[in-house]
Each structure stands twice: as C-alpha cells, then as structure tokens.
Amino acid sequence: MNVILNLLWLLLGGWTTALSWFTCSVFMVLSIVGIPWARAAFNIGLLNLWPFGSKVVSRDRLNGPDLGTGPLGWVGNLLWFVFCGWWLALIHLAWALALGLTLIGIPFALQHLKLAGISLAPIGKSIVF
C-alpha cells in the first residue's frame, strides 16, 4: 500500500517539492554560508520523494552523537527555525488541513504533518525508509 500511495504522491506533485528541496540544497552549498543547512534540505527532499513508510529519526540514535546532534546542531536548528522553519511548517500545516477535509486526502495530510515536523528542526535528523 505504501508503494501505491508514494507513487500517487509523486504523480500529484511530490516530485516538484522534492526537486525544489534538492535545488535549494545545491544553492545552499554554493553559497558557502548555507552549507550547514544543505544536508537538512537534502533530507527533507528525500522525505518528499518517498514519505509513506519513511520515518524521521535523530542521527544520534542511528550513528551516535555527531556535530549536528550536539549544541551546534541546536544552534543550527534555532537559526533554521527563525529564518525559514516556522513558515515552511505553516505551509505544510495549511496543506494538511486542506487535504484533511477530504476522505481521500487524509493519508496525504498525515504526510504533510510529518513534513511540517521536520521543517521545524531538520538538523541532526535522518530519514529511515
């Protein structure tokens, strides 16, 4: 069932949001200032490609502590939240509310809630398929 829902997600626009996140990730790397946030944007792009059956997990649970899961990761998440995280989460919440109004849209609304969660603080997180 996850495969069917993921294919519907991709056909109905998921590929465009994933492509947008990957493009943003490239621009962040090219700007040099955005390098700390490029991996987070790439992770959100991966989640946009295949959201059904995927989970967002803290990297320290998978690989142990690293730079992004410590105090610097917290500062990076704070800066992310202030400059872009809150409005990205609001966009996903708006989509979740709109899709949640229809019976068919409820599974997609739940995925937008997952995307809203990672949009708030993505540094130090990994996507598990």
PyRosetta script that sets phi, psi and omega in degrees:
from pyrosetta import init, pose_from_sequence

init()
pose = pose_from_sequence("MNVILNLLWLLLGGWTTALSWFTCSVFMVLSIVGIPWARAAFNIGLLNLWPFGSKVVSRDRLNGPDLGTGPLGWVGNLLWFVFCGWWLALIHLAWALALGLTLIGIPFALQHLKLAGISLAPIGKSIVF")
pose.set_psi(1, -37.4)
pose.set_omega(1, 178.9)
pose.set_phi(2, -60.8)
pose.set_psi(2, -37.0)
pose.set_omega(2, -179.5)
pose.set_phi(3, -64.1)
pose.set_psi(3, -44.2)
pose.set_omega(3, 179.8)
pose.set_phi(4, -63.2)
pose.set_psi(4, -45.7)
pose.set_omega(4, 179.7)
pose.set_phi(5, -65.1)
pose.set_psi(5, -39.0)
pose.set_omega(5, 177.1)
pose.set_phi(6, -65.1)
pose.set_psi(6, -39.7)
pose.set_omega(6, 177.5)
pose.set_phi(7, -65.0)
pose.set_psi(7, -41.1)
pose.set_omega(7, 175.5)
pose.set_phi(8, -62.7)
pose.set_psi(8, -42.1)
pose.set_omega(8, 178.7)
pose.set_phi(9, -57.8)
pose.set_psi(9, -47.4)
pose.set_omega(9, -178.4)
pose.set_phi(10, -65.8)
pose.set_psi(10, -43.6)
pose.set_omega(10, -178.7)
pose.set_phi(11, -66.3)
pose.set_psi(11, -32.0)
pose.set_omega(11, -175.7)
pose.set_phi(12, -94.9)
pose.set_psi(12, 18.8)
pose.set_omega(12, 172.5)
pose.set_phi(13, 124.5)
pose.set_psi(13, -7.8)
pose.set_omega(13, 179.9)
pose.set_phi(14, -62.2)
pose.set_psi(14, -33.0)
pose.set_omega(14, -179.8)
pose.set_phi(15, -66.7)
pose.set_psi(15, -31.9)
pose.set_omega(15, -179.5)
pose.set_phi(16, -70.4)
pose.set_psi(16, -40.2)
pose.set_omega(16, 179.1)
pose.set_phi(17, -69.9)
pose.set_psi(17, -37.8)
pose.set_omega(17, 177.6)
pose.set_phi(18, -63.4)
pose.set_psi(18, -44.8)
pose.set_omega(18, 178.4)
pose.set_phi(19, -61.3)
pose.set_psi(19, -38.5)
pose.set_omega(19, 177.3)
pose.set_phi(20, -62.1)
pose.set_psi(20, -44.3)
pose.set_omega(20, 179.9)
pose.set_phi(21, -66.4)
pose.set_psi(21, -40.6)
pose.set_omega(21, 178.7)
pose.set_phi(22, -65.2)
pose.set_psi(22, -39.7)
pose.set_omega(22, 177.5)
pose.set_phi(23, -64.1)
pose.set_psi(23, -43.6)
pose.set_omega(23, 177.3)
pose.set_phi(24, -61.1)
pose.set_psi(24, -39.0)
pose.set_omega(24, 179.1)
pose.set_phi(25, -62.2)
pose.set_psi(25, -42.5)
pose.set_omega(25, 178.0)
pose.set_phi(26, -63.7)
pose.set_psi(26, -44.3)
pose.set_omega(26, 178.9)
pose.set_phi(27, -64.2)
pose.set_psi(27, -34.6)
pose.set_omega(27, 177.5)
pose.set_phi(28, -64.5)
pose.set_psi(28, -41.2)
pose.set_omega(28, 178.4)
pose.set_phi(29, -66.7)
pose.set_psi(29, -42.0)
pose.set_omega(29, -179.1)
pose.set_phi(30, -66.1)
pose.set_psi(30, -30.2)
pose.set_omega(30, -179.2)
pose.set_phi(31, -76.3)
pose.set_psi(31, -13.0)
pose.set_omega(31, -178.5)
pose.set_phi(32, 66.9)
pose.set_psi(32, -41.9)
pose.set_omega(32, 177.9)
pose.set_phi(33, -65.9)
pose.set_psi(33, -31.3)
pose.set_omega(33, -176.4)
pose.set_phi(34, -89.0)
pose.set_psi(34, 4.6)
pose.set_omega(34, -177.2)
pose.set_phi(35, -55.2)
pose.set_psi(35, -41.5)
pose.set_omega(35, -179.7)
pose.set_phi(36, -61.7)
pose.set_psi(36, -24.0)
pose.set_omega(36, -178.2)
pose.set_phi(37, -98.7)
pose.set_psi(37, -7.6)
pose.set_omega(37, -177.2)
pose.set_phi(38, -64.4)
pose.set_psi(38, -41.5)
pose.set_omega(38, 179.7)
pose.set_phi(39, -64.4)
pose.set_psi(39, -38.9)
pose.set_omega(39, 178.6)
pose.set_phi(40, -63.7)
pose.set_psi(40, -42.7)
pose.set_omega(40, 178.4)
pose.set_phi(41, -64.8)
pose.set_psi(41, -38.2)
pose.set_omega(41, 177.8)
pose.set_phi(42, -64.1)
pose.set_psi(42, -41.2)
pose.set_omega(42, 177.8)
pose.set_phi(43, -62.1)
pose.set_psi(43, -40.0)
pose.set_omega(43, 178.2)
pose.set_phi(44, -66.8)
pose.set_psi(44, -36.5)
pose.set_omega(44, 175.4)
pose.set_phi(45, -62.1)
pose.set_psi(45, -41.4)
pose.set_omega(45, 176.2)
pose.set_phi(46, -61.9)
pose.set_psi(46, -42.4)
pose.set_omega(46, 179.0)
pose.set_phi(47, -65.3)
pose.set_psi(47, -33.5)
pose.set_omega(47, 176.8)
pose.set_phi(48, -69.1)
pose.set_psi(48, -24.2)
pose.set_omega(48, 178.1)
pose.set_phi(49, -74.7)
pose.set_psi(49, -39.4)
pose.set_omega(49, -171.2)
pose.set_phi(50, -143.9)
pose.set_psi(50, 68.7)
pose.set_omega(50, -172.6)
pose.set_phi(51, -76.2)
pose.set_psi(51, -30.4)
pose.set_omega(51, -176.9)
pose.set_phi(52, -77.1)
pose.set_psi(52, 126.4)
pose.set_omega(52, -178.5)
pose.set_phi(53, 86.8)
pose.set_psi(53, -1.4)
pose.set_omega(53, 177.9)
pose.set_phi(54, -98.6)
pose.set_psi(54, 151.0)
pose.set_omega(54, 177.9)
pose.set_phi(55, -129.0)
pose.set_psi(55, 148.6)
pose.set_omega(55, 173.6)
pose.set_phi(56, -95.8)
pose.set_psi(56, 123.4)
pose.set_omega(56, -176.5)
pose.set_phi(57, -129.3)
pose.set_psi(57, 144.0)
pose.set_omega(57, 175.5)
pose.set_phi(58, -65.4)
pose.set_psi(58, 136.2)
pose.set_omega(58, -177.7)
pose.set_phi(59, -64.4)
pose.set_psi(59, -28.2)
pose.set_omega(59, -179.9)
pose.set_phi(60, -68.7)
pose.set_psi(60, -23.3)
pose.set_omega(60, 173.8)
pose.set_phi(61, -72.1)
pose.set_psi(61, -33.0)
pose.set_omega(61, -177.9)
pose.set_phi(62, -84.2)
pose.set_psi(62, -49.1)
pose.set_omega(62, -170.6)
pose.set_phi(63, -118.9)
pose.set_psi(63, -1.4)
pose.set_omega(63, -173.5)
pose.set_phi(64, 90.5)
pose.set_psi(64, 173.4)
pose.set_omega(64, -177.3)
pose.set_phi(65, -62.3)
pose.set_psi(65, 144.8)
pose.set_omega(65, 173.2)
pose.set_phi(66, -146.3)
pose.set_psi(66, -173.6)
pose.set_omega(66, -175.5)
pose.set_phi(67, -59.4)
pose.set_psi(67, -38.5)
pose.set_omega(67, -177.7)
pose.set_phi(68, -78.6)
pose.set_psi(68, -13.4)
pose.set_omega(68, -179.5)
pose.set_phi(69, -101.9)
pose.set_psi(69, -0.9)
pose.set_omega(69, -179.9)
pose.set_phi(70, -100.0)
pose.set_psi(70, -155.8)
pose.set_omega(70, -178.6)
pose.set_phi(71, -60.7)
pose.set_psi(71, -36.3)
pose.set_omega(71, 178.2)
pose.set_phi(72, -67.0)
pose.set_psi(72, -34.5)
pose.set_omega(72, 175.1)
pose.set_phi(73, -64.6)
pose.set_psi(73, -37.9)
pose.set_omega(73, 177.6)
pose.set_phi(74, -63.5)
pose.set_psi(74, -44.1)
pose.set_omega(74, 177.8)
pose.set_phi(75, -63.6)
pose.set_psi(75, -43.0)
pose.set_omega(75, 177.5)
pose.set_phi(76, -60.5)
pose.set_psi(76, -40.9)
pose.set_omega(76, 177.3)
pose.set_phi(77, -66.5)
pose.set_psi(77, -36.5)
pose.set_omega(77, 178.0)
pose.set_phi(78, -63.9)
pose.set_psi(78, -46.0)
pose.set_omega(78, 177.8)
pose.set_phi(79, -63.8)
pose.set_psi(79, -41.6)
pose.set_omega(79, 177.3)
pose.set_phi(80, -58.7)
pose.set_psi(80, -47.7)
pose.set_omega(80, -178.5)
pose.set_phi(81, -59.9)
pose.set_psi(81, -45.6)
pose.set_omega(81, -176.6)
pose.set_phi(82, -65.4)
pose.set_psi(82, -43.4)
pose.set_omega(82, -173.3)
pose.set_phi(83, -88.2)
pose.set_psi(83, -29.2)
pose.set_omega(83, -177.8)
pose.set_phi(84, -150.1)
pose.set_psi(84, -21.2)
pose.set_omega(84, -172.9)
pose.set_phi(85, -63.4)
pose.set_psi(85, -42.3)
pose.set_omega(85, -174.9)
pose.set_phi(86, -67.8)
pose.set_psi(86, -39.7)
pose.set_omega(86, -178.7)
pose.set_phi(87, -77.7)
pose.set_psi(87, -29.1)
pose.set_omega(87, 173.7)
pose.set_phi(88, -65.2)
pose.set_psi(88, -41.1)
pose.set_omega(88, 177.5)
pose.set_phi(89, -64.4)
pose.set_psi(89, -39.0)
pose.set_omega(89, 178.1)
pose.set_phi(90, -63.3)
pose.set_psi(90, -38.5)
pose.set_omega(90, 177.6)
pose.set_phi(91, -62.4)
pose.set_psi(91, -45.8)
pose.set_omega(91, 179.3)
pose.set_phi(92, -66.6)
pose.set_psi(92, -35.9)
pose.set_omega(92, 176.6)
pose.set_phi(93, -65.2)
pose.set_psi(93, -39.3)
pose.set_omega(93, 177.9)
pose.set_phi(94, -63.5)
pose.set_psi(94, -42.7)
pose.set_omega(94, 177.0)
pose.set_phi(95, -64.5)
pose.set_psi(95, -39.2)
pose.set_omega(95, 179.3)
pose.set_phi(96, -63.2)
pose.set_psi(96, -42.3)
pose.set_omega(96, 178.4)
pose.set_phi(97, -64.9)
pose.set_psi(97, -44.4)
pose.set_omega(97, -179.6)
pose.set_phi(98, -63.5)
pose.set_psi(98, -45.1)
pose.set_omega(98, -178.8)
pose.set_phi(99, -72.6)
pose.set_psi(99, -29.5)
pose.set_omega(99, -179.7)
pose.set_phi(100, -69.6)
pose.set_psi(100, -15.4)
pose.set_omega(100, 178.7)
pose.set_phi(101, -73.1)
pose.set_psi(101, -21.4)
pose.set_omega(101, 179.3)
pose.set_phi(102, -105.9)
pose.set_psi(102, 148.8)
pose.set_omega(102, -179.8)
pose.set_phi(103, -65.9)
pose.set_psi(103, -40.6)
pose.set_omega(103, -179.4)
pose.set_phi(104, -69.4)
pose.set_psi(104, -30.2)
pose.set_omega(104, -176.3)
pose.set_phi(105, -82.0)
pose.set_psi(105, -7.0)
pose.set_omega(105, -175.9)
pose.set_phi(106, -59.8)
pose.set_psi(106, -45.2)
pose.set_omega(106, 178.0)
pose.set_phi(107, -60.8)
pose.set_psi(107, -36.1)
pose.set_omega(107, 178.4)
pose.set_phi(108, -71.9)
pose.set_psi(108, -34.0)
pose.set_omega(108, 176.0)
pose.set_phi(109, -63.1)
pose.set_psi(109, -39.6)
pose.set_omega(109, 178.2)
pose.set_phi(110, -63.6)
pose.set_psi(110, -36.2)
pose.set_omega(110, 178.1)
pose.set_phi(111, -69.5)
pose.set_psi(111, -35.6)
pose.set_omega(111, 176.2)
pose.set_phi(112, -66.6)
pose.set_psi(112, -32.5)
pose.set_omega(112, 175.0)
pose.set_phi(113, -66.1)
pose.set_psi(113, -39.4)
pose.set_omega(113, 176.0)
pose.set_phi(114, -62.6)
pose.set_psi(114, -42.9)
pose.set_omega(114, 178.9)
pose.set_phi(115, -66.7)
pose.set_psi(115, -34.6)
pose.set_omega(115, 176.0)
pose.set_phi(116, -64.0)
pose.set_psi(116, -39.8)
pose.set_omega(116, 179.7)
pose.set_phi(117, -62.9)
pose.set_psi(117, -45.7)
pose.set_omega(117, -179.8)
pose.set_phi(118, -74.8)
pose.set_psi(118, -23.7)
pose.set_omega(118, 177.8)
pose.set_phi(119, -69.2)
pose.set_psi(119, -22.9)
pose.set_omega(119, 179.4)
pose.set_phi(120, -73.1)
pose.set_psi(120, -43.5)
pose.set_omega(120, -176.2)
pose.set_phi(121, -151.5)
pose.set_psi(121, 82.1)
pose.set_omega(121, -173.1)
pose.set_phi(122, -88.2)
pose.set_psi(122, -14.9)
pose.set_omega(122, -175.9)
pose.set_phi(123, -71.6)
pose.set_psi(123, 132.7)
pose.set_omega(123, -179.2)
pose.set_phi(124, 89.2)
pose.set_psi(124, 10.2)
pose.set_omega(124, -179.6)
pose.set_phi(125, -113.2)
pose.set_psi(125, 152.1)
pose.set_omega(125, 174.3)
pose.set_phi(126, -128.8)
pose.set_psi(126, 157.9)
pose.set_omega(126, 178.2)
pose.set_phi(127, -102.8)
pose.set_psi(127, 128.4)
pose.set_omega(127, 178.3)
pose.set_phi(128, -111.4)
pose.set_psi(128, 121.9)
pose.set_omega(128, -178.4)
pose.set_phi(129, -93.0)
pose.dump_pdb("model.pdb")
